[in-house]
Amino acid sequence: LNDVADRKADAEHAVKRRRPIPSGRIGVAAATFFGLVLLTTAFALAACFARWLLPFLAAFLTINLLYSKYRLN
């Protein structure tokens, strides 16, 4: 999901512009959909098999969302 947020800046970067999302090989809607599917799957599996992992997943998600929104340039 961070790659979706960074796609415009990455499209202008010499190396990062070749990545699937900034190059347009994977659309924003598809990347967002699959990112959310993977996120939901991770939480569901943790809830079923390793409940102790849920707070760590929540913390990881929070840190990533904050990084995507407020990262330093």
Z-matrix of the N, CA and C atoms (Angstrom, degrees):
N
C 1 1.459
C 2 1.529 1 110.34
N 3 1.329 2 116.60 1 -31.28
C 4 1.458 3 119.50 2 176.50
C 5 1.525 4 110.64 3 -63.19
N 6 1.319 5 116.66 4 -35.29
C 7 1.464 6 119.60 5 178.84
C 8 1.521 7 111.55 6 -64.33
N 9 1.315 8 117.61 7 -32.83
C 10 1.464 9 120.93 8 175.93
C 11 1.524 10 109.58 9 -66.25
N 12 1.322 11 116.44 10 -43.76
C 13 1.465 12 120.45 11 -179.70
C 14 1.527 13 111.85 12 -64.83
N 15 1.337 14 117.61 13 -32.99
C 16 1.464 15 122.50 14 -176.48
C 17 1.528 16 113.82 15 -93.53
N 18 1.301 17 118.60 16 3.93
C 19 1.462 18 120.59 17 -168.98
C 20 1.526 19 113.66 18 -59.23
N 21 1.325 20 119.33 19 -37.68
C 22 1.471 21 120.71 20 -178.26
C 23 1.522 22 111.52 21 -68.67
N 24 1.325 23 116.74 22 -44.74
C 25 1.467 24 119.85 23 177.55
C 26 1.522 25 110.18 24 -66.51
N 27 1.322 26 117.45 25 -40.24
C 28 1.464 27 121.03 26 -179.81
C 29 1.528 28 111.09 27 -65.57
N 30 1.318 29 117.86 28 -31.51
C 31 1.467 30 121.10 29 179.89
C 32 1.524 31 111.57 30 -65.20
N 33 1.318 32 117.60 31 -23.06
C 34 1.470 33 121.69 32 -179.82
C 35 1.530 34 112.66 33 -94.05
N 36 1.321 35 117.33 34 -7.69
C 37 1.459 36 121.98 35 -178.16
C 38 1.528 37 109.41 36 -85.10
N 39 1.323 38 116.12 37 141.91
C 40 1.470 39 120.91 38 -175.73
C 41 1.525 40 113.40 39 -59.73
N 42 1.312 41 118.42 40 -38.99
C 43 1.461 42 121.64 41 -177.37
C 44 1.520 43 111.27 42 -98.53
N 45 1.318 44 116.82 43 -45.37
C 46 1.458 45 121.27 44 -174.79
C 47 1.526 46 113.20 45 -65.52
N 48 1.318 47 117.90 46 -20.13
C 49 1.478 48 119.95 47 -179.30
C 50 1.517 49 112.39 48 -66.47
N 51 1.332 50 117.28 49 -15.49
C 52 1.468 51 121.08 50 179.16
C 53 1.528 52 112.86 51 -85.68
N 54 1.323 53 117.32 52 -7.43
C 55 1.466 54 120.78 53 178.97
C 56 1.524 55 109.87 54 -66.89
N 57 1.334 56 117.96 55 157.52
C 58 1.466 57 120.91 56 -172.59
C 59 1.531 58 115.66 57 -58.08
N 60 1.317 59 118.66 58 -42.16
C 61 1.468 60 119.37 59 -175.96
C 62 1.526 61 111.91 60 -76.02
N 63 1.341 62 120.31 61 -50.58
C 64 1.469 63 118.43 62 179.10
C 65 1.524 64 113.70 63 -64.36
N 66 1.333 65 116.64 64 -28.76
C 67 1.465 66 119.16 65 -179.84
C 68 1.527 67 112.25 66 -78.87
N 69 1.330 68 116.48 67 -15.14
C 70 1.457 69 120.03 68 179.67
C 71 1.518 70 114.56 69 91.87
N 72 1.339 71 118.00 70 0.05
C 73 1.468 72 119.97 71 178.27
C 74 1.520 73 111.35 72 -66.04
N 75 1.322 74 116.48 73 -30.13
C 76 1.471 75 121.86 74 173.90
C 77 1.517 76 106.75 75 -121.62
N 78 1.315 77 116.26 76 125.27
C 79 1.456 78 120.97 77 -178.25
C 80 1.520 79 112.25 78 -73.40
N 81 1.312 80 115.21 79 160.99
C 82 1.464 81 121.43 80 -179.91
C 83 1.528 82 110.94 81 -61.97
N 84 1.316 83 117.12 82 -42.99
C 85 1.469 84 120.58 83 -178.94
C 86 1.529 85 110.71 84 -62.98
N 87 1.326 86 117.28 85 -44.43
C 88 1.466 87 120.67 86 -179.83
C 89 1.527 88 111.02 87 -65.55
N 90 1.328 89 117.18 88 -43.58
C 91 1.460 90 120.64 89 179.96
C 92 1.530 91 111.04 90 -63.58
N 93 1.321 92 116.23 91 -42.19
C 94 1.461 93 120.43 92 178.72
C 95 1.525 94 110.30 93 -64.78
N 96 1.315 95 117.07 94 -45.68
C 97 1.460 96 121.51 95 179.70
C 98 1.528 97 111.21 96 -57.92
N 99 1.338 98 116.55 97 -51.28
C 100 1.456 99 119.45 98 -177.32
C 101 1.527 100 111.60 99 -69.18
N 102 1.311 101 117.28 100 -32.62
C 103 1.461 102 119.86 101 174.57
C 104 1.517 103 111.66 102 -62.33
N 105 1.320 104 116.21 103 -42.85
C 106 1.465 105 120.13 104 178.46
C 107 1.525 106 111.83 105 -69.46
N 108 1.327 107 117.06 106 -35.53
C 109 1.465 108 120.57 107 176.09
C 110 1.535 109 109.95 108 -63.23
N 111 1.319 110 116.97 109 -45.09
C 112 1.463 111 120.17 110 179.07
C 113 1.526 112 111.76 111 -65.13
N 114 1.315 113 116.39 112 -39.64
C 115 1.460 114 120.75 113 177.80
C 116 1.524 115 111.34 114 -63.32
N 117 1.318 116 116.51 115 -46.80
C 118 1.462 117 121.43 116 178.41
C 119 1.525 118 111.09 117 -62.26
N 120 1.315 119 116.45 118 -42.29
C 121 1.464 120 120.90 119 178.81
C 122 1.526 121 111.36 120 -62.36
N 123 1.320 122 116.67 121 -42.43
C 124 1.469 123 120.14 122 179.34
C 125 1.522 124 111.01 123 -61.29
N 126 1.323 125 116.85 124 -44.95
C 127 1.465 126 119.69 125 179.62
C 128 1.531 127 111.32 126 -67.61
N 129 1.315 128 117.43 127 -39.21
C 130 1.469 129 120.57 128 179.78
C 131 1.526 130 111.00 129 -65.11
N 132 1.320 131 116.91 130 -44.69
C 133 1.463 132 119.97 131 179.04
C 134 1.528 133 111.37 132 -64.83
N 135 1.314 134 116.38 133 -40.24
C 136 1.464 135 119.40 134 177.93
C 137 1.526 136 110.44 135 -64.72
N 138 1.321 137 117.11 136 -39.77
C 139 1.467 138 120.39 137 179.78
C 140 1.524 139 111.35 138 -65.00
N 141 1.321 140 116.70 139 -33.73
C 142 1.466 141 120.45 140 -178.90
C 143 1.523 142 113.50 141 -81.65
N 144 1.322 143 116.95 142 -38.09
C 145 1.460 144 119.71 143 -168.65
C 146 1.531 145 115.11 144 -117.22
N 147 1.309 146 118.12 145 -20.71
C 148 1.469 147 119.63 146 -176.10
C 149 1.527 148 109.83 147 -152.64
N 150 1.319 149 115.63 148 72.52
C 151 1.469 150 119.80 149 -177.22
C 152 1.521 151 112.93 150 -56.53
N 153 1.324 152 117.35 151 -30.15
C 154 1.461 153 120.62 152 179.66
C 155 1.534 154 111.44 153 -61.88
N 156 1.334 155 116.74 154 -19.95
C 157 1.455 156 121.71 155 -178.48
C 158 1.531 157 113.09 156 -80.38
N 159 1.316 158 118.02 157 -19.85
C 160 1.467 159 121.49 158 -175.75
C 161 1.529 160 114.11 159 -55.81
N 162 1.336 161 120.24 160 -46.39
C 163 1.467 162 118.37 161 179.04
C 164 1.528 163 112.84 162 -63.01
N 165 1.337 164 116.95 163 -33.78
C 166 1.458 165 120.13 164 178.06
C 167 1.526 166 111.25 165 -68.59
N 168 1.326 167 115.97 166 -40.35
C 169 1.471 168 119.53 167 176.17
C 170 1.524 169 110.84 168 -63.84
N 171 1.322 170 116.67 169 -42.33
C 172 1.464 171 120.56 170 179.04
C 173 1.526 172 110.56 171 -63.39
N 174 1.324 173 117.37 172 -41.94
C 175 1.465 174 121.03 173 178.03
C 176 1.526 175 110.70 174 -64.45
N 177 1.335 176 116.57 175 -43.46
C 178 1.462 177 121.08 176 178.99
C 179 1.527 178 110.91 177 -61.18
N 180 1.322 179 116.47 178 -44.27
C 181 1.461 180 120.95 179 178.33
C 182 1.523 181 110.57 180 -61.88
N 183 1.315 182 116.81 181 -45.29
C 184 1.465 183 121.02 182 -179.47
C 185 1.527 184 111.12 183 -61.36
N 186 1.324 185 116.40 184 -46.20
C 187 1.466 186 120.23 185 179.32
C 188 1.526 187 110.65 186 -61.10
N 189 1.321 188 117.32 187 -42.68
C 190 1.458 189 120.33 188 -179.99
C 191 1.522 190 112.82 189 -65.97
N 192 1.328 191 116.73 190 -40.37
C 193 1.463 192 119.92 191 178.21
C 194 1.525 193 110.82 192 -65.79
N 195 1.324 194 116.49 193 -42.84
C 196 1.466 195 120.03 194 177.99
C 197 1.523 196 110.96 195 -64.74
N 198 1.313 197 117.26 196 -40.57
C 199 1.461 198 120.95 197 177.22
C 200 1.531 199 110.71 198 -61.20
N 201 1.317 200 116.44 199 -44.64
C 202 1.465 201 119.97 200 -178.48
C 203 1.520 202 111.50 201 -64.08
N 204 1.306 203 116.82 202 -32.83
C 205 1.468 204 120.45 203 -177.30
C 206 1.533 205 112.70 204 -86.50
N 207 1.327 206 117.21 205 -39.18
C 208 1.467 207 120.35 206 -170.00
C 209 1.516 208 114.54 207 -120.83
N 210 1.310 209 119.22 208 20.76
C 211 1.461 210 120.29 209 -176.61
C 212 1.525 211 110.67 210 -61.65
N 213 1.320 212 114.37 211 149.74
C 214 1.457 213 120.89 212 178.71
C 215 1.522 214 109.07 213 -83.02
N 216 1.285 215 116.50 214 139.06
C 217 1.469 216 120.38 215 179.48
C 218 1.504 217 110.80 216 -94.13
